[in-house]
Amino acid sequence: MKVKIKKLKDLERKITISVEVEEYSSKFRSKIKNIKTKAKIDGFRKGNVPDDVLEQRYGQTVHGEVVNELIQESYPKAISENNIRPASSPKVTIDSEDPTKPLAYSALIEVFPEIKIKFSKWTSYEDFSIDIEDDDIDKAIADILRRYGEWKDVKREAQLDDQVVIDFLGKINGEEFEGNSAKDFKLILGSKSMIPGFEDSLIGKKPSSFKINCKFPDDYFKKNLAGVEAEFEIELKNVQQITEAKVDKDLFEKLQMDVKDLPEFKEEIVKRMNNEVTIQEKELTKESIYETLLKTNSFNAPKATINEQADLMRKDALMRIGHTEENAGDDLFPINTFIEKAEKRVKLDLLFAEMVKHFELNVTKEQIDNFVEEESKRYKDPEQYKKWIVGQPQQLEQFRMVVLEQQLVEKLENVLKSKKKVIKFSELANKQV
């Protein structure tokens, strides 16, 4: 077997492989011999059919099988012997399949990049610290009281922060469209959960029937609706105002808090906020570390892998709104809208794998057991959880990756330069982790 490798654009490679005539002939003769023991052809006894007759009848089929087998056997061998790391399935073109000459074919593939990790002395990651102020605590409590409050009908015009119960039917140029209607739909005015102008058009209205006009955003996730004006027939049934929950035993039970009064309730809220802050500080810092590494390690990622990741992201987005690829058109969450995030994800995965090798990291059974022990404390019956998790290999693998990432982040914090970044608790909502 002879192998030639040609570099094309970026990570594309053309692998040309030729297989000796002897290998072809050996396989061909073996298959003909096997057929000979079984073939039943008029005029000949079983097992005595001449080879030339067999080749005339079965030769084309056998030839195709042999060529396919030789490709299936030689391609992996060529990849292995030349230390090639394919990132895509090969696109095979047969250049020559003349039985009297070596079988020649070429395979177009993308390969994974060779990455040599660089740690910049000049670029710093941001080590996040989050400040909780008294106002943040008051807002958190107010939000809880509102979320656990009760909506009650009021006899007045709808105002900002009210909840309305509506039926609506949307049309574009007199024609209905997918997702254009709902019955007894509950909508909090000011939640910005509808297209621009929809909620604003309901403010100041009393229970009645009327029409409103709205325009879908230009970047709307359904391309066929982006930038299009629609008319909605509205039946406003109820206007409701929130009655906030009381700080009492009933609320404590709903929140699963072991507290007795307002001071203890406030203390528990602060404790939970501090726990959230600890998690968010780590996540934001980790994100900054990864962004720093992406800036200092420039390389191309395989397009095939990026497209696969983008497809997974699209499937996840569709699933979240109750759709699948089969019942969603190409205009619903177009694949190209995920390419940028997919490329970043792929590059981070490649960097992660290289850095794990660079630092020679591994996860021991003891570390997994310790992680499971900590996880079990979140459940009412820790022992039952620990028994259950033993039979969950996929979950344990996820835990292994979490522990591995924790080790990696610790290493990177020691290797990279950092600068302190202090933000307010109220800014968390605007941070994308």
N, C-alpha and C positions, 0 to 999 in steps of 0.2 A: 504493500500500500504506500502510495506517495501522497504527501499533503503539502499544499501551498496556501499561505495565508496572506491576503491582501487587505491593507487598511483602506477603508473608504471614508466617507464623511463622518466626523464625530466618532461615535462608538460602533459604527457599522463595519462589519468585516465580511469578506468573501473568502470562503474556504473551498478550495478546489481539491478534490480527492479522486485518485485513480486506483482501481483494484485490479490485480493481476488476472490475466486470462485463466490461469490455472485454477484460481479460486472459483471463478464462474463455472468452468468446465466440470470441476469436481462436484459442485452442488447440482448442476444440471444432470450429470450422469446418475447421481444418487437418486434424484427424484424420478427419472425415467425408469430406473431399476425398480424402484418401489411401485411404480404404476404397473410395471410389467407383471409383477406377482399377482395383481388384482384384476387387470383389464380383461374384459370379455368382448372380443371382436369377432364377428362372423367370419368363418373360414380359417380360424386359428384356435388351437387349443389354449386353454388358460395357462399362462406362464410361458408360452412359446411365441408370442407375438413379436415379430422382428422390430428392432430398435427404430429403423427408419420409418416403419408404419406408425409406431407410437409417437415419434417426433412429428410426423405429419399431422396426426390428430391432436396431440396434446402439447406440441412444442411451444406455441405462442403463450399458452397459459403458464406452462412451466417457466418459460423465459421471464415472464412478468413476476412470478413468485421469486425467482432467483435474484433478479435485479433488486426487488424490494428488500429481500433478506440481506443482501450484501450492503445496501445503504443503511439498513437498520443496525447492522453489526459494525460497519466501518466508521460511521459518523461518531458514535460515542467514543470509540477507540481513538479517533483523530483528535477529538476534543480533550480527552484525558491526557494523551501523550504530549500535547502541545500546551497544556496548562491554560486552556481557554475556559472562561467562565461565561457561558451564554446567558443573556438576559431575555432572550426571546426564542420562540420555536423557529427552526430553520425553514427558509423558503427554498426548496430544492428544485434545481433544474438539471435534467439529465443531458449531458453534453454529447455522450457517445455510449450506445448500448449494443454495438456490433459485437456478436459473440466471439469473433476472431481477433478482437482487439481488447485492450484493457477497458473495463467499465469506467467511464469518467462522468463525474457530476459535480455541481457546485452548490454550496449552501450559503445563503445570505442570512446573517444573524446580527443582533446587537450584543455587545458584551458589557459586563459590568466594568466600571472604571477602576483603574489602579489609583488608590488614594494614599498619599503620604501625609499623615496628620501634621498640621502646623499649629503651633500655639504662639499667637502674636504677643510680643512684649509691649506693644503700643496700644492695643485695643482692650478696653476694659468692659466687663459685663456689669450689670447693675444688680447690686445686692439690696433687695427690697426690704423696707420696714414700713409697717402700716400703723398709723396712729388712730386710736379710737378716742373721740372726744365725747363730752357729756351729751352734746346735741345728737350724736350718732346713736347713743343708747336710748334717748327719748324717742327718736324716729323709729328705732327698731321695735320698741314697745308699742308705739302708735300703730305701726304696720301690723303687728300681731293682733291688736285689739280690733283693727279693721278687718283683717282676713278672717277672724273667727267671729265676726259680727253677724247680724241678721238683716237681710234686705226686707224693707217693708214698703208697701204701696203708699204713695203720697198724691194728693190732689193738687197738683201744680204743674207748671211747665218744667221740662227736663233741663237740668243744669249739669255743668261739668262735674265729674266724679259720681253722678247718678248712674244707676243701672236701669236700662230700658229693656222691655220684653217686646220683640217685634217679629212680624212676618215680613219677608222681603222677596221681591221677584225682579231680577235684573234683565235688561234687554239691550242689545246693540243693534241699532237700525231696525228695531222692531222684532229682532230675532233673539231667542233665548240662547244661553251659552252654558258650558259646564260649570257647575258650582255657583249658579246664579240665584239660587233660592234657598230659603230656610223657613221653618215654622217655629214659633216660640223661642226665638233666638235671643239669648241674654247677652247684652253688650254694655260694658262699662264705658261711659263717655269720657274720653281722654286717655283710654288705654292704647290708642293707636294700633289696634288689632285689625282695623279695616283699612281700605284704600283711602288716600287723602281726600278730605272733604265729606266723607260718609258720616262720620261721627259729628262733625261740626254742623251738618245740616239737620241733625236731630235736636241740637240744643235750642231751647226756646219753644219746643213743640209740646202740645198736650196730646193725650190719647186721641188719635184720629187717623184718617187715611190721607196720604199725600204722595207726591212724586219728588224725587231729587235727582240731580245730575252730577256724576263724578267722572274723573278721568283716571285710568290706571296709570301707575308710574311708568316712565320710559324703560326702567330696568326691571319691570315685573317679571317674575320667574316663568310665567307662561308667555312665550313670545307672541302668540296670536292675539293677546290682550294688551301687550305693552303699548302705552301711549294712546289707547283707544278710549273714547268717551262712551259712557253707558248711562242709561236711565233706569232708576230703581223705583218700583212701586212699593211703598212702605205702609204697613198697618202697625201703628204704635199702640200697643195694647195696655202696657203698664209703665209707669214711672216709679222707680223705687229708690229709697234713700237708705243708707246704711245706718244701723243702730249698733254702735260698737259694743264688743263683748265686755263683760265686767271682769275685773281681776278677782276671781274667786276660785273655789274648789273645783267647779266644773271646768273652768279654763285650764287649771293646773293638770287635770286628768287628761284633757284633750292633748296637751303638750307633753304628756308623760313626764311631768316634773314632780319631784318629791320635795315640795315646798309648802309652807303654811300661810304666808302672808305676803304683802307687797314688797317689803324689804328683801325677803328671801327670793321672791320672784325676780326682782331686779338683779340680785346677785347672780342668779342662775343664767339670766339673759347675758350678763357681762361675761360669765364663764364661757357660754356658748359662742359669743362673739370673739373672744380671745382664741378659742379653739379654731374657729373659722379663719381668723387672721393668721395663725401659725401655718395652716395649710396653704393659704393664698400667698403668703410670703415665700414659701418654698416653691410653689408653682410658678410665680412670677420670676423669681430668681433663676429657676431652671430654664424657663423660656428665654430669658435674657442670655444665659450661657449658650444655649443652642443657637440663638441668633448671632452671637459673637463668633461661634465656630463656623457658621455658614458664611460669614463675611470673610473670614481668614482662610477658608478652605474652598477654593473655587474649582469646580469640576462639573462635567456634564453627567446627567443621569439618563439612563436608557429610556427612549421614548415609549417603548413597549411597556415597560414597568410603570411609567407615569400614566399611560392610558389605562392600564389595569387598575391602578389606584383611583384614578378619576371615575372609572366605572363603578368601583365599590362605593365611593362617596355619593355618586348619583343614586345608586340603589338604596343607600341608607336614607338619603333625603326623601326619596319617593316613599319608602316604607313609613317614614314619620308622618306622612299625610295620607296613609292608607292606599298607596298605589304600588304597582309593580311595573317593571319594564314592559311587560306584555300589554297592560292596559293604559299605559301612558305614552303619549306621542313624543316625538323628538323635541318638541317645543317646550315640554314641561321639564324644567331644570336641564337645559342643554348641557351636554357633556363638556363643551369647551369652557363653561363657567367654573369648572372644578380643576382645570389643568394647572393653574398657578399653585393652588393649595396642594394638589397631588404631587407636583414637582418638589415642593418644599418637604412634604412628608417622606417622599422617596429618598431625597438627599439626606435627611436626618437619619433615616433608617440605615443608610449606607455608612454614614459617619459613625453612628452608634456601634455598628458591627466592627468597624475598624478600630475604634477606641477601646472596645472590650478586649480585642486582641492586643492592642498596644499596651494596655495596662495589665494584661494577663489576668483578667477578672474571671471569677467563677462563683457559683452559689452552692453552698454546702447544705446537706439535709438539716443540720442544726439551725441554720439561718432560716430555712423554710419553716421548720417547726416553731421557731420563735415568732415568725411573722403570723403563722396560723394562730398561735397563742394570743397575740395581740388582737387579731381579727375576732376571735371568739368572744372577747370581752364586750363586743358590741351587741351580743345576743343574750336573750333571757336565759337560755340553757347552753352555756359555753361547751360543756362536755358533749352534748348532742351534736353541736355544730362541728366539733373536732372529729367526731366519728363519721359524720356525713361527708366532710371535705376529703377524707381519705379516698373515697370512691369517685372523685371528680378530677380526673387528670387534666382536663382543659383549664379548670380554675386554678389548679396548682401550678400549671405552666405560666399562667398570667401572674401569679404571685412570684414565681421565680424571676420573671422579667422585671417586676416592680423592685424586687430586692437587688437585682443586677443594676438597674438604673440608679438606685440609691447609692450603690457603691461607686458608680461612674461619676455621679454628680459630686460626691465627696472628693474624688480624685481631681476632678476639674476645678473645684473651688480652691484646691491647693496649688494647682498649676497656673491658673489664669489670674490676671489682675482684676480687681474689683473696685467699684466705687459705690458709696452708699446712696441709695435712692429712697427718700421718705415720701410716702403719699398718704392721703387721708382715707379713712375708711369709706367715706362717701364716694371716692373715686373708683372703688372696686367695680361698680356697675359698668363703668366705661372701659374697663380693662378686659381684653380678650386673652384668656389663658389657654 
